[in-house]
Amino acid sequence: MTNPQTCCSKVRKYITDKNLEIVEKYGCCAFVLLWCLGIEPDDLQAIELICKMIDIKAIDEKHRVVWAPAIKFLTGREVTVEFKEDIKDILWIKDRTPVRYEYKGHEHWVGVERGMIAFNPLEYSLCVDKGRPMGARLIKLK
């Protein structure tokens, strides 16, 4: 994957679909989850996976990833997810981890590894550029 959420925006110019609209606007967390799990399809395949996650309700009505069902769908494995809120920085993060950045009431998810942003589903995010990390999800596969 390169910037699948940006790719989705480009596809939506030509195809109208409710799931694509959701992926374009809210898919960052799901794309980061794919990356964190080591699932790195091309952008269009990633969009297709996220659309399937919406269909099976692994993404809820408020467009949030439902962690356990999403990971079970993607890997077939059980999982525990620890929610870390009010984090101050990302320097402590070693393994691939979804991290939520916030700026002026908006949020965007990126993938962090070894204390730095290693994957961003958008080419550019104001939340990352001007905001700060606010939460992380520590995923432990069983």
OpenMM code with the backbone's topology and positions (N, CA, C; nanometers):
from openmm import Vec3, app, unit

residues = "MET THR ASN PRO GLN THR CYS CYS SER LYS VAL ARG LYS TYR ILE THR ASP LYS ASN LEU GLU ILE VAL GLU LYS TYR GLY CYS CYS ALA PHE VAL LEU LEU TRP CYS LEU GLY ILE GLU PRO ASP ASP LEU GLN ALA ILE GLU LEU ILE CYS LYS MET ILE ASP ILE LYS ALA ILE ASP GLU LYS HIS ARG VAL VAL TRP ALA PRO ALA ILE LYS PHE LEU THR GLY ARG GLU VAL THR VAL GLU PHE LYS GLU ASP ILE LYS ASP ILE LEU TRP ILE LYS ASP ARG THR PRO VAL ARG TYR GLU TYR LYS GLY HIS GLU HIS TRP VAL GLY VAL GLU ARG GLY MET ILE ALA PHE ASN PRO LEU GLU TYR SER LEU CYS VAL ASP LYS GLY ARG PRO MET GLY ALA ARG LEU ILE LYS LEU LYS".split()
positions = [
    Vec3(0.0854, -0.1185, 0.0000),
    Vec3(0.0000, 0.0000, 0.0000),
    Vec3(0.0891, 0.1237, 0.0000),
    Vec3(0.0439, 0.2235, -0.0705),
    Vec3(0.1144, 0.3512, -0.0673),
    Vec3(0.0298, 0.4485, 0.0132),
    Vec3(-0.0677, 0.5105, -0.0500),
    Vec3(-0.1615, 0.6010, 0.0175),
    Vec3(-0.3023, 0.5604, -0.0222),
    Vec3(-0.3544, 0.4506, 0.0335),
    Vec3(-0.4822, 0.3966, -0.0136),
    Vec3(-0.6009, 0.4893, 0.0067),
    Vec3(-0.5988, 0.5704, 0.1101),
    Vec3(-0.7115, 0.6601, 0.1312),
    Vec3(-0.7137, 0.7679, 0.0227),
    Vec3(-0.5971, 0.8162, -0.0155),
    Vec3(-0.5887, 0.9117, -0.1258),
    Vec3(-0.6331, 0.8451, -0.2553),
    Vec3(-0.5928, 0.7208, -0.2772),
    Vec3(-0.6357, 0.6449, -0.3954),
    Vec3(-0.7877, 0.6353, -0.3997),
    Vec3(-0.8481, 0.6107, -0.2845),
    Vec3(-0.9941, 0.6006, -0.2776),
    Vec3(-1.0590, 0.7319, -0.3219),
    Vec3(-1.0013, 0.8442, -0.2831),
    Vec3(-1.0546, 0.9746, -0.3251),
    Vec3(-1.0520, 0.9876, -0.4773),
    Vec3(-0.9454, 0.9383, -0.5383),
    Vec3(-0.9339, 0.9448, -0.6838),
    Vec3(-1.0369, 0.8539, -0.7506),
    Vec3(-1.0562, 0.7322, -0.6965),
    Vec3(-1.1543, 0.6377, -0.7515),
    Vec3(-1.2946, 0.6945, -0.7393),
    Vec3(-1.3259, 0.7601, -0.6276),
    Vec3(-1.4606, 0.8132, -0.6038),
    Vec3(-1.5002, 0.9201, -0.7045),
    Vec3(-1.4044, 0.9796, -0.7714),
    Vec3(-1.4376, 1.0785, -0.8743),
    Vec3(-1.5125, 1.0127, -0.9898),
    Vec3(-1.4921, 0.8807, -1.0059),
    Vec3(-1.5496, 0.8088, -1.1187),
    Vec3(-1.6578, 0.7084, -1.0808),
    Vec3(-1.6571, 0.6638, -0.9542),
    Vec3(-1.7525, 0.5625, -0.9087),
    Vec3(-1.8210, 0.6128, -0.7817),
    Vec3(-1.9524, 0.6102, -0.7811),
    Vec3(-2.0275, 0.6497, -0.6627),
    Vec3(-2.0745, 0.5251, -0.5910),
    Vec3(-2.0376, 0.5134, -0.4655),
    Vec3(-2.0745, 0.3978, -0.3857),
    Vec3(-2.0698, 0.4397, -0.2385),
    Vec3(-2.1683, 0.3982, -0.1610),
    Vec3(-2.1750, 0.4350, -0.0188),
    Vec3(-2.0514, 0.3873, 0.0563),
    Vec3(-2.0107, 0.2615, 0.0345),
    Vec3(-1.8925, 0.2116, 0.1041),
    Vec3(-1.7670, 0.2902, 0.0658),
    Vec3(-1.7530, 0.3232, -0.0617),
    Vec3(-1.6365, 0.4016, -0.1036),
    Vec3(-1.6354, 0.5382, -0.0369),
    Vec3(-1.7516, 0.5976, -0.0210),
    Vec3(-1.7611, 0.7268, 0.0472),
    Vec3(-1.7128, 0.7138, 0.1923),
    Vec3(-1.7544, 0.6079, 0.2591),
    Vec3(-1.7114, 0.5847, 0.3970),
    Vec3(-1.5605, 0.5622, 0.4027),
    Vec3(-1.5087, 0.4802, 0.3115),
    Vec3(-1.3652, 0.4521, 0.3093),
    Vec3(-1.2861, 0.5800, 0.2850),
    Vec3(-1.3333, 0.6613, 0.1910),
    Vec3(-1.2628, 0.7855, 0.1593),
    Vec3(-1.2567, 0.8785, 0.2801),
    Vec3(-1.3672, 0.8920, 0.3505),
    Vec3(-1.3734, 0.9886, 0.4610),
    Vec3(-1.3205, 0.9345, 0.5933),
    Vec3(-1.3403, 0.8037, 0.6185),
    Vec3(-1.3119, 0.7503, 0.7522),
    Vec3(-1.2226, 0.6271, 0.7517),
    Vec3(-1.1637, 0.5919, 0.6402),
    Vec3(-1.0915, 0.4653, 0.6288),
    Vec3(-0.9524, 0.4614, 0.6881),
    Vec3(-0.9014, 0.5728, 0.7355),
    Vec3(-0.7618, 0.5756, 0.7785),
    Vec3(-0.7308, 0.4702, 0.8848),
    Vec3(-0.8152, 0.4548, 0.9831),
    Vec3(-0.7892, 0.3592, 1.0905),
    Vec3(-0.7852, 0.2164, 1.0359),
    Vec3(-0.8781, 0.1828, 0.9487),
    Vec3(-0.8815, 0.0482, 0.8911),
    Vec3(-0.7588, 0.0221, 0.8035),
    Vec3(-0.7161, 0.1215, 0.7257),
    Vec3(-0.5960, 0.1042, 0.6441),
    Vec3(-0.4729, 0.0843, 0.7325),
    Vec3(-0.4673, 0.1592, 0.8418),
    Vec3(-0.3557, 0.1450, 0.9355),
    Vec3(-0.3592, 0.0063, 0.9996),
    Vec3(-0.4786, -0.0435, 1.0300),
    Vec3(-0.4898, -0.1773, 1.0864),
    Vec3(-0.4308, -0.2808, 0.9898),
    Vec3(-0.4638, -0.2714, 0.8623),
    Vec3(-0.4062, -0.3626, 0.7631),
    Vec3(-0.2534, -0.3594, 0.7700),
    Vec3(-0.1988, -0.2406, 0.7702),
    Vec3(-0.0534, -0.2238, 0.7746),
    Vec3(0.0044, -0.2840, 0.9027),
    Vec3(-0.0598, -0.2576, 1.0153),
    Vec3(-0.0105, -0.3093, 1.1436),
    Vec3(-0.0093, -0.4614, 1.1470),
    Vec3(-0.1047, -0.5229, 1.0792),
    Vec3(-0.1124, -0.6689, 1.0750),
    Vec3(-0.0215, -0.7294, 0.9684),
    Vec3(0.0484, -0.6443, 0.8935),
    Vec3(0.1377, -0.6939, 0.7882),
    Vec3(0.0649, -0.7313, 0.6604),
    Vec3(-0.0593, -0.6866, 0.6481),
    Vec3(-0.1385, -0.7112, 0.5274),
    Vec3(-0.1199, -0.5887, 0.4388),
    Vec3(-0.0429, -0.6039, 0.3323),
    Vec3(-0.0085, -0.4888, 0.2497),
    Vec3(-0.0426, -0.5127, 0.1031),
    Vec3(-0.1731, -0.5181, 0.0725),
    Vec3(-0.2146, -0.5345, -0.0668),
    Vec3(-0.1953, -0.4037, -0.1430),
    Vec3(-0.2193, -0.4071, -0.2741),
    Vec3(-0.2150, -0.2804, -0.3462),
    Vec3(-0.3350, -0.1959, -0.3009),
    Vec3(-0.3355, -0.0701, -0.3382),
    Vec3(-0.4364, 0.0240, -0.2882),
    Vec3(-0.5793, -0.0216, -0.3171),
    Vec3(-0.6060, -0.0680, -0.4394),
    Vec3(-0.7421, -0.1091, -0.4738),
    Vec3(-0.7863, -0.2328, -0.3958),
    Vec3(-0.6960, -0.3276, -0.3751),
    Vec3(-0.7290, -0.4453, -0.2945),
    Vec3(-0.7546, -0.4049, -0.1492),
    Vec3(-0.6799, -0.3082, -0.0992),
    Vec3(-0.7006, -0.2592, 0.0375),
    Vec3(-0.8388, -0.1950, 0.0503),
    Vec3(-0.8774, -0.1167, -0.0495),
    Vec3(-1.0097, -0.0535, -0.0487),
    Vec3(-1.1174, -0.1611, -0.0481),
    Vec3(-1.0981, -0.2652, -0.1290),
    Vec3(-1.1950, -0.3753, -0.1334),
    Vec3(-1.2069, -0.4435, 0.0032),
    Vec3(-1.0956, -0.4677, 0.0711),
    Vec3(-1.0994, -0.5291, 0.2045),
    Vec3(-1.1761, -0.4426, 0.3039),
    Vec3(-1.1527, -0.3124, 0.2988),
    Vec3(-1.2215, -0.2216, 0.3917),
    Vec3(-1.3712, -0.2195, 0.3610),
    Vec3(-1.4091, -0.2224, 0.2344),
    Vec3(-1.5517, -0.2285, 0.1985),
    Vec3(-1.6155, -0.3563, 0.2534),
    Vec3(-1.5432, -0.4683, 0.2463),
    Vec3(-1.5946, -0.5933, 0.3036),
    Vec3(-1.6079, -0.5824, 0.4545),
    Vec3(-1.5151, -0.5135, 0.5185),
    Vec3(-1.5231, -0.4938, 0.6641),
    Vec3(-1.6490, -0.4152, 0.7012),
    Vec3(-1.6851, -0.3195, 0.6180),
    Vec3(-1.8087, -0.2428, 0.6412),
    Vec3(-1.9279, -0.3361, 0.6288),
    Vec3(-1.9287, -0.4185, 0.5247),
    Vec3(-2.0405, -0.5097, 0.5000),
    Vec3(-2.0624, -0.6089, 0.6142),
    Vec3(-1.9543, -0.6566, 0.6762),
    Vec3(-1.9689, -0.7551, 0.7840),
    Vec3(-1.9762, -0.6896, 0.9223),
    Vec3(-1.9878, -0.5580, 0.9248),
    Vec3(-2.0023, -0.4815, 1.0502),
    Vec3(-1.8760, -0.4828, 1.1364),
    Vec3(-1.7583, -0.5025, 1.0759),
    Vec3(-1.6313, -0.4883, 1.1475),
    Vec3(-1.5914, -0.3408, 1.1527),
    Vec3(-1.6709, -0.2587, 1.0848),
    Vec3(-1.6655, -0.1129, 1.0973),
    Vec3(-1.8086, -0.0730, 1.1313),
    Vec3(-1.8254, -0.0005, 1.2427),
    Vec3(-1.9604, 0.0267, 1.2932),
    Vec3(-2.0287, 0.1439, 1.2227),
    Vec3(-2.1506, 0.1758, 1.2678),
    Vec3(-2.2316, 0.2815, 1.2050),
    Vec3(-2.1665, 0.4194, 1.2159),
    Vec3(-2.0812, 0.4367, 1.3165),
    Vec3(-2.0100, 0.5643, 1.3323),
    Vec3(-1.8749, 0.5605, 1.2614),
    Vec3(-1.8561, 0.4564, 1.1789),
    Vec3(-1.7375, 0.4415, 1.0943),
    Vec3(-1.6098, 0.4153, 1.1736),
    Vec3(-1.6226, 0.3512, 1.2898),
    Vec3(-1.5087, 0.3148, 1.3724),
    Vec3(-1.4785, 0.1656, 1.3549),
    Vec3(-1.3520, 0.1326, 1.3581),
    Vec3(-1.3120, -0.0085, 1.3514),
    Vec3(-1.3577, -0.0778, 1.4791),
    Vec3(-1.4225, -0.1919, 1.4633),
    Vec3(-1.4570, -0.2784, 1.5763),
    Vec3(-1.3441, -0.3809, 1.5803),
    Vec3(-1.2508, -0.3602, 1.6686),
    Vec3(-1.1195, -0.4225, 1.6639),
    Vec3(-1.1219, -0.5750, 1.6561),
    Vec3(-1.1832, -0.6422, 1.7508),
    Vec3(-1.1779, -0.7897, 1.7529),
    Vec3(-1.2385, -0.8521, 1.6273),
    Vec3(-1.3609, -0.8147, 1.5866),
    Vec3(-1.4158, -0.8735, 1.4632),
    Vec3(-1.3352, -0.8370, 1.3377),
    Vec3(-1.2811, -0.7162, 1.3342),
    Vec3(-1.2015, -0.6748, 1.2181),
    Vec3(-1.0765, -0.7607, 1.2050),
    Vec3(-1.0071, -0.7807, 1.3161),
    Vec3(-0.8836, -0.8581, 1.3128),
    Vec3(-0.9136, -1.0059, 1.2873),
    Vec3(-1.0229, -1.0549, 1.3441),
    Vec3(-1.0638, -1.1942, 1.3191),
    Vec3(-1.0931, -1.2133, 1.1697),
    Vec3(-1.1625, -1.1184, 1.1078),
    Vec3(-1.1920, -1.1242, 0.9647),
    Vec3(-1.0627, -1.1227, 0.8819),
    Vec3(-0.9695, -1.0384, 0.9193),
    Vec3(-0.8475, -1.0211, 0.8402),
    Vec3(-0.7446, -1.1317, 0.8607),
    Vec3(-0.7407, -1.1899, 0.9809),
    Vec3(-0.6347, -1.2867, 1.0111),
    Vec3(-0.6868, -1.4245, 1.0507),
    Vec3(-0.8132, -1.4317, 1.0918),
    Vec3(-0.8675, -1.5568, 1.1427),
    Vec3(-0.8259, -1.5851, 1.2858),
    Vec3(-0.7583, -1.4902, 1.3493),
    Vec3(-0.7057, -1.5106, 1.4840),
    Vec3(-0.7802, -1.4264, 1.5869),
    Vec3(-0.7795, -1.4763, 1.7097),
    Vec3(-0.8328, -1.4001, 1.8231),
    Vec3(-0.7307, -1.2929, 1.8601),
    Vec3(-0.7777, -1.1914, 1.9313),
    Vec3(-0.6916, -1.0783, 1.9592),
    Vec3(-0.7314, -1.0116, 2.0901),
    Vec3(-0.6370, -0.9453, 2.1519),
    Vec3(-0.6680, -0.8503, 2.2574),
    Vec3(-0.6144, -0.7156, 2.2113),
    Vec3(-0.6879, -0.6127, 2.2419),
    Vec3(-0.6468, -0.4780, 2.2040),
    Vec3(-0.6512, -0.3915, 2.3290),
    Vec3(-0.5373, -0.3311, 2.3606),
    Vec3(-0.5296, -0.2399, 2.4745),
    Vec3(-0.5415, -0.0971, 2.4224),
    Vec3(-0.6365, -0.0229, 2.4780),
    Vec3(-0.6586, 0.1149, 2.4379),
    Vec3(-0.5755, 0.2069, 2.5267),
    Vec3(-0.4839, 0.2796, 2.4680),
    Vec3(-0.4043, 0.3793, 2.5395),
    Vec3(-0.4546, 0.5163, 2.4968),
    Vec3(-0.4995, 0.5943, 2.5922),
    Vec3(-0.5495, 0.7292, 2.5629),
    Vec3(-0.4588, 0.8334, 2.6277),
    Vec3(-0.4703, 0.9548, 2.5813),
    Vec3(-0.3925, 1.0673, 2.6349),
    Vec3(-0.2426, 1.0413, 2.6306),
    Vec3(-0.1949, 0.9860, 2.5208),
    Vec3(-0.0509, 0.9662, 2.5076),
    Vec3(0.0138, 1.1006, 2.4752),
    Vec3(0.1352, 1.1173, 2.5140),
    Vec3(0.2051, 1.2457, 2.4945),
    Vec3(0.2949, 1.2464, 2.3716),
    Vec3(0.3465, 1.1269, 2.3370),
    Vec3(0.4354, 1.1169, 2.2215),
    Vec3(0.4318, 0.9733, 2.1699),
    Vec3(0.5085, 0.9470, 2.0660),
    Vec3(0.5111, 0.8125, 2.0064),
    Vec3(0.6472, 0.7451, 2.0225),
    Vec3(0.7380, 0.8086, 2.0925),
    Vec3(0.8742, 0.7575, 2.1048),
    Vec3(0.8816, 0.6209, 2.1730),
    Vec3(0.7875, 0.5892, 2.2585),
    Vec3(0.7854, 0.4636, 2.3350),
    Vec3(0.7360, 0.3451, 2.2529),
    Vec3(0.6767, 0.3703, 2.1378),
    Vec3(0.6170, 0.2637, 2.0571),
    Vec3(0.7253, 0.1916, 1.9774),
    Vec3(0.7316, 0.0601, 1.9942),
    Vec3(0.8324, -0.0207, 1.9245),
    Vec3(0.7738, -0.0918, 1.8021),
    Vec3(0.6673, -0.1702, 1.8232),
    Vec3(0.6077, -0.2499, 1.7166),
    Vec3(0.5034, -0.1688, 1.6389),
    Vec3(0.4600, -0.2234, 1.5264),
    Vec3(0.3573, -0.1565, 1.4452),
    Vec3(0.2323, -0.1330, 1.5294),
    Vec3(0.1920, -0.0076, 1.5372),
    Vec3(0.0825, 0.0322, 1.6260),
    Vec3(-0.0019, 0.1405, 1.5603),
    Vec3(-0.1363, 0.1263, 1.5624),
    Vec3(-0.2226, 0.2356, 1.5172),
    Vec3(-0.2211, 0.3492, 1.6203),
    Vec3(-0.2003, 0.4708, 1.5728),
    Vec3(-0.1969, 0.5882, 1.6596),
    Vec3(-0.2893, 0.6943, 1.6013),
    Vec3(-0.3722, 0.7527, 1.6899),
    Vec3(-0.4666, 0.8569, 1.6504),
    Vec3(-0.4080, 0.9952, 1.6799),
    Vec3(-0.3997, 1.0768, 1.5770),
    Vec3(-0.3582, 1.2163, 1.5907),
    Vec3(-0.4832, 1.3036, 1.5867),
    Vec3(-0.4801, 1.4134, 1.6604),
    Vec3(-0.5922, 1.5072, 1.6604),
    Vec3(-0.5428, 1.6489, 1.6404),
    Vec3(-0.6286, 1.7266, 1.5716),
    Vec3(-0.6011, 1.8687, 1.5520),
    Vec3(-0.7339, 1.9414, 1.5343),
    Vec3(-0.7611, 2.0346, 1.6235),
    Vec3(-0.8817, 2.1190, 1.6176),
    Vec3(-1.0097, 2.0378, 1.5932),
    Vec3(-1.0279, 1.9312, 1.6703),
    Vec3(-1.1499, 1.8525, 1.6628),
    Vec3(-1.1546, 1.7489, 1.5517),
    Vec3(-1.0513, 1.7394, 1.4724),
    Vec3(-1.0421, 1.6388, 1.3661),
    Vec3(-0.9402, 1.5344, 1.4074),
    Vec3(-0.9564, 1.4122, 1.3549),
    Vec3(-0.8605, 1.3077, 1.3871),
    Vec3(-0.8199, 1.2302, 1.2625),
    Vec3(-0.7034, 1.1683, 1.2724),
    Vec3(-0.6499, 1.0879, 1.1633),
    Vec3(-0.5592, 0.9811, 1.2238),
    Vec3(-0.5691, 0.8593, 1.1700),
    Vec3(-0.4885, 0.7469, 1.2182),
    Vec3(-0.3692, 0.7232, 1.1284),
    Vec3(-0.2548, 0.6935, 1.1911),
    Vec3(-0.1326, 0.6582, 1.1198),
    Vec3(-0.0718, 0.5338, 1.1849),
    Vec3(0.0207, 0.4702, 1.1135),
    Vec3(0.0924, 0.3558, 1.1674),
    Vec3(0.2279, 0.4004, 1.2200),
    Vec3(0.2553, 0.3622, 1.3441),
    Vec3(0.3813, 0.4008, 1.4082),
    Vec3(0.4628, 0.2747, 1.4349),
    Vec3(0.5928, 0.2866, 1.4132),
    Vec3(0.6857, 0.1774, 1.4418),
    Vec3(0.8200, 0.2393, 1.4792),
    Vec3(0.8836, 0.1844, 1.5808),
    Vec3(1.0134, 0.2331, 1.6283),
    Vec3(1.0120, 0.3833, 1.6585),
    Vec3(0.9027, 0.4286, 1.7191),
    Vec3(0.8961, 0.5670, 1.7646),
    Vec3(0.8746, 0.6719, 1.6587),
    Vec3(0.8359, 0.6299, 1.5371),
    Vec3(0.8107, 0.7297, 1.4328),
    Vec3(0.6986, 0.6819, 1.3401),
    Vec3(0.6397, 0.7766, 1.2715),
    Vec3(0.5336, 0.7426, 1.1774),
    Vec3(0.5959, 0.6689, 1.0599),
    Vec3(0.5469, 0.5466, 1.0379),
    Vec3(0.6010, 0.4632, 0.9308),
    Vec3(0.5000, 0.4433, 0.8180),
    Vec3(0.3711, 0.4708, 0.8446),
    Vec3(0.2679, 0.4537, 0.7420),
    Vec3(0.1573, 0.5567, 0.7632),
    Vec3(0.1235, 0.6268, 0.6556),
    Vec3(0.0132, 0.7222, 0.6563),
    Vec3(-0.0724, 0.6923, 0.5334),
    Vec3(-0.2016, 0.6597, 0.5521),
    Vec3(-0.2843, 0.6288, 0.4361),
    Vec3(-0.3169, 0.7502, 0.3485),
    Vec3(-0.2831, 0.8687, 0.3946),
    Vec3(-0.2998, 0.9899, 0.3145),
    Vec3(-0.1634, 1.0438, 0.2733),
    Vec3(-0.1601, 1.1108, 0.1589),
    Vec3(-0.0358, 1.1767, 0.1190),
    Vec3(-0.0007, 1.2871, 0.2180),
    Vec3(-0.1026, 1.3574, 0.2688),
    Vec3(-0.0813, 1.4657, 0.3646),
    Vec3(-0.1972, 1.4675, 0.4633),
    Vec3(-0.1661, 1.4887, 0.5898),
    Vec3(-0.2673, 1.5025, 0.6930),
    Vec3(-0.2356, 1.6232, 0.7802),
    Vec3(-0.3288, 1.7175, 0.7861),
    Vec3(-0.3143, 1.8342, 0.8726),
    Vec3(-0.3079, 1.7911, 1.0192),
    Vec3(-0.3831, 1.6866, 1.0539),
    Vec3(-0.3822, 1.6369, 1.1923),
    Vec3(-0.2420, 1.5941, 1.2344),
    Vec3(-0.1709, 1.5296, 1.1440),
    Vec3(-0.0355, 1.4843, 1.1750),
    Vec3(0.0614, 1.6021, 1.1716),
    Vec3(0.0450, 1.6880, 1.0712),
    Vec3(0.1357, 1.8008, 1.0537),
    Vec3(0.1259, 1.9011, 1.1691),
    Vec3(0.0046, 1.9357, 1.2098),
    Vec3(-0.0146, 2.0406, 1.3107),
    Vec3(-0.0611, 1.9872, 1.4461),
    Vec3(-0.1148, 1.8639, 1.4468),
    Vec3(-0.1725, 1.8102, 1.5699),
    Vec3(-0.0727, 1.7321, 1.6524),
    Vec3(-0.1290, 1.6466, 1.7406),
    Vec3(-0.0425, 1.5646, 1.8253),
    Vec3(-0.1074, 1.4287, 1.8470),
    Vec3(-0.0264, 1.3290, 1.8832),
    Vec3(-0.0830, 1.1966, 1.9089),
    Vec3(-0.1690, 1.1999, 2.0347),
    Vec3(-0.2833, 1.1308, 2.0267),
    Vec3(-0.3767, 1.1314, 2.1398),
    Vec3(-0.4086, 0.9913, 2.1909),
    Vec3(-0.3990, 0.8912, 2.1050),
    Vec3(-0.4345, 0.7565, 2.1477),
    Vec3(-0.3653, 0.6521, 2.0626),
    Vec3(-0.3517, 0.5330, 2.1194),
    Vec3(-0.2893, 0.4216, 2.0487),
    Vec3(-0.3647, 0.2938, 2.0805),
    Vec3(-0.3548, 0.1956, 1.9925),
    Vec3(-0.4153, 0.0653, 2.0129),
    Vec3(-0.3043, -0.0394, 2.0071),
    Vec3(-0.2805, -0.1058, 2.1198),
    Vec3(-0.1779, -0.2087, 2.1266),
    Vec3(-0.2431, -0.3425, 2.0975),
    Vec3(-0.2087, -0.4011, 1.9842),
    Vec3(-0.2711, -0.5232, 1.9351),
    Vec3(-0.1845, -0.6432, 1.9714),
    Vec3(-0.2485, -0.7416, 2.0330),
    Vec3(-0.1782, -0.8660, 2.0676),
    Vec3(-0.2582, -0.9818, 2.0114),
    Vec3(-0.2021, -1.0475, 1.9085),
    Vec3(-0.2669, -1.1640, 1.8506),
    Vec3(-0.2477, -1.2847, 1.9429),
    Vec3(-0.3505, -1.3694, 1.9515),
    Vec3(-0.3408, -1.4899, 2.0355),
    Vec3(-0.2978, -1.6064, 1.9507),
] * unit.nanometer
topology = app.Topology()
chain = topology.addChain("A")
for resn in residues:
    res = topology.addResidue(resn, chain)
    for name in ("N", "CA", "C"):
        topology.addAtom(name, app.Element.getBySymbol(name[0]), res)
